[in-house]
Amino acid sequence: MNLRLCSALPCRAFLAGLLLFLLLPLEIAWATSGTVLSFENADLQTVIKKVSEFTGRVFLFDPEQVHGKITLLSPQKVSPEEALQLLQSALALHGYTLIKKADSLWVVPTHQAAPATTTIEVVPLNYARADEVAYTLSWIAPPGVRIVPYPPTNSLLISGNPEAVEQLIGILHGKEKKADDQ
């Protein structure tokens, strides 16, 4: 019995090695599809450089204005697009924003960024009070979107980024449409 165990051990080691050999290319393929971001109290310019290398995007910034320490940690691998979104969020926490210009991304202090395109929409309401809807939507509205009730016509004035305004209007129409169907 002891002899049989000894002869099975080399066989198991061989099979384990074979399995590892077969899975190695698969692991390499997984590794190239993303990367783990691990920057703890790192120089902001170094983080921008690493994200630039990973995403293949060109970043422009003034080293005199863009500086400081940043922590950016992702527990699992992220795609280049996700890495860019994480960097954008981390920059926003430190008072910077990304502006897309031509084939590059500019990192600038938020207060220096030119205001984005703004749209104003008037949304009449049929089944709810404008002041109540404005209050409720203010909790879920994206940053920079302003919702003001206009009681004389029971309407909402929604202003801000065109995409965000359209998204909020879509939510309103969806809810009103559901109320119409009932």
C-alpha positions as CSV (number, residue, x, y, z in Angstrom):
1,M,0.0,0.0,0.0
2,N,2.8,2.4,0.9
3,L,4.4,1.6,-2.5
4,R,1.3,2.5,-4.4
5,L,1.1,6.0,-2.7
6,C,4.7,6.7,-3.6
7,S,4.2,5.8,-7.3
8,A,1.0,8.0,-7.3
9,L,2.8,11.1,-6.0
10,P,5.1,11.5,-9.0
11,C,2.0,11.1,-11.2
12,R,0.1,13.8,-9.3
13,A,3.1,16.1,-9.4
14,F,3.3,15.6,-13.2
15,L,-0.5,16.3,-13.6
16,A,-0.3,19.4,-11.4
17,G,2.7,20.7,-13.5
18,L,0.9,19.9,-16.7
19,L,-2.2,21.7,-15.5
20,L,-0.1,24.7,-14.5
21,F,1.6,24.7,-17.9
22,L,-1.8,24.7,-19.7
23,L,-3.3,27.4,-17.5
24,L,-0.3,29.7,-17.7
25,P,-1.2,31.2,-21.2
26,L,-4.7,31.8,-19.9
27,E,-3.4,33.7,-16.8
28,I,-1.2,35.8,-19.1
29,A,-4.3,36.6,-21.3
30,W,-6.2,37.7,-18.2
31,A,-3.3,39.8,-17.0
32,T,-3.2,41.8,-20.3
33,S,-6.9,42.6,-20.1
34,G,-6.5,44.9,-17.1
35,T,-4.3,46.1,-14.3
36,V,-4.6,46.6,-10.6
37,L,-4.1,50.2,-9.5
38,S,-2.2,50.5,-6.3
39,F,-1.0,54.0,-5.4
40,E,-0.9,54.8,-1.7
41,N,0.1,58.4,-0.8
42,A,1.8,58.6,-4.2
43,D,2.8,61.8,-6.1
44,L,-0.1,62.9,-8.3
45,Q,2.1,63.4,-11.3
46,T,3.4,59.9,-11.0
47,V,-0.1,58.4,-10.9
48,I,-1.1,60.4,-14.0
49,K,2.0,59.1,-15.8
50,K,1.2,55.5,-14.9
51,V,-2.5,55.8,-16.0
52,S,-1.3,57.5,-19.2
53,E,1.0,54.5,-19.9
54,F,-1.8,52.0,-19.2
55,T,-4.6,53.8,-21.1
56,G,-2.5,55.0,-24.0
57,R,-3.9,58.5,-23.5
58,V,-2.0,61.8,-23.6
59,F,-2.3,63.9,-20.5
60,L,-1.2,67.5,-20.3
61,F,-0.8,69.5,-17.1
62,D,1.2,72.4,-15.6
63,P,3.4,70.8,-12.9
64,E,3.3,74.1,-11.0
65,Q,-0.5,73.8,-10.6
66,V,-1.1,70.1,-10.5
67,H,0.7,68.6,-7.5
68,G,0.1,66.8,-4.3
69,K,-0.3,63.3,-2.9
70,I,-3.1,60.9,-3.9
71,T,-4.2,57.4,-3.0
72,L,-5.9,55.3,-5.7
73,L,-6.5,51.6,-4.9
74,S,-8.4,49.1,-6.9
75,P,-8.8,45.6,-5.4
76,Q,-9.2,43.9,-8.7
77,K,-8.1,44.5,-12.3
78,V,-9.6,47.4,-14.2
79,S,-9.9,48.1,-17.9
80,P,-8.2,51.2,-19.3
81,E,-11.5,53.0,-19.4
82,E,-12.2,52.2,-15.8
83,A,-8.7,53.3,-14.8
84,L,-9.5,56.7,-16.5
85,Q,-12.7,57.0,-14.6
86,L,-11.0,56.2,-11.3
87,L,-8.4,58.8,-12.0
88,Q,-11.0,61.3,-12.9
89,S,-12.8,60.7,-9.6
90,A,-9.6,60.8,-7.6
91,L,-8.7,64.1,-9.3
92,A,-12.1,65.6,-8.5
93,L,-11.6,64.8,-4.8
94,H,-8.4,66.9,-4.9
95,G,-9.9,69.8,-6.8
96,Y,-8.9,68.9,-10.4
97,T,-10.8,68.0,-13.5
98,L,-10.1,66.4,-16.9
99,I,-10.9,68.4,-20.0
100,K,-10.8,66.6,-23.4
101,K,-9.1,68.7,-26.0
102,A,-8.3,67.2,-29.4
103,D,-6.3,64.0,-28.8
104,S,-5.3,64.8,-25.2
105,L,-6.7,65.2,-21.7
106,W,-5.9,68.3,-19.8
107,V,-5.6,68.2,-16.0
108,V,-6.6,71.6,-14.6
109,P,-7.8,72.9,-11.3
110,T,-11.6,72.8,-11.2
111,H,-12.0,76.5,-10.7
112,Q,-10.0,77.2,-13.9
113,A,-12.0,74.9,-16.1
114,A,-14.3,76.6,-18.6
115,P,-17.9,75.9,-17.8
116,A,-19.3,73.1,-19.8
117,T,-22.3,73.4,-22.2
118,T,-25.4,74.2,-20.2
119,T,-29.0,73.5,-21.2
120,I,-32.2,74.6,-19.6
121,E,-35.4,72.5,-20.0
122,V,-38.9,73.3,-18.8
123,V,-40.8,70.1,-17.8
124,P,-44.5,70.5,-17.1
125,L,-45.9,68.0,-14.6
126,N,-49.4,66.5,-14.7
127,Y,-49.6,64.2,-11.7
128,A,-47.3,65.6,-9.0
129,R,-46.5,68.9,-7.4
130,A,-43.4,70.7,-8.9
131,D,-42.0,71.6,-5.5
132,E,-42.2,68.0,-4.2
133,V,-40.6,66.5,-7.3
134,A,-37.9,69.2,-7.3
135,Y,-37.0,68.3,-3.7
136,T,-37.0,64.6,-4.5
137,L,-34.9,64.9,-7.6
138,S,-32.4,67.1,-5.9
139,W,-31.2,64.0,-3.9
140,I,-30.4,62.0,-7.1
141,A,-29.4,64.8,-9.5
142,P,-25.8,64.7,-10.7
143,P,-23.5,67.4,-9.5
144,G,-24.0,70.7,-11.4
145,V,-27.6,70.0,-12.3
146,R,-30.1,72.5,-10.8
147,I,-33.8,71.8,-10.4
148,V,-36.1,74.7,-9.6
149,P,-39.9,74.4,-9.3
150,Y,-42.2,76.9,-11.0
151,P,-45.5,76.6,-9.2
152,P,-47.7,78.9,-11.4
153,T,-47.5,76.3,-14.2
154,N,-46.6,73.3,-12.1
155,S,-43.3,72.9,-14.0
156,L,-39.7,72.2,-13.3
157,L,-36.8,74.2,-14.6
158,I,-33.9,71.8,-15.0
159,S,-30.5,73.2,-15.9
160,G,-27.0,71.8,-16.3
161,N,-25.0,69.4,-18.4
162,P,-27.2,68.4,-21.5
163,E,-26.7,64.6,-21.0
164,A,-27.5,64.8,-17.3
165,V,-30.6,66.9,-17.9
166,E,-31.8,64.5,-20.6
167,Q,-31.3,61.6,-18.2
168,L,-33.4,63.3,-15.4
169,I,-36.1,64.2,-17.9
170,G,-36.1,60.5,-19.1
171,I,-36.6,59.5,-15.5
172,L,-39.5,61.9,-15.1
173,H,-41.2,60.8,-18.3
174,G,-40.7,57.2,-17.4
175,K,-42.4,57.6,-14.0
176,E,-45.2,59.7,-15.5
177,K,-45.7,57.1,-18.2
178,K,-46.0,54.4,-15.6
179,A,-48.6,56.4,-13.8
180,D,-50.6,56.9,-17.0
181,D,-50.6,53.2,-17.7
182,Q,-52.2,52.3,-14.3
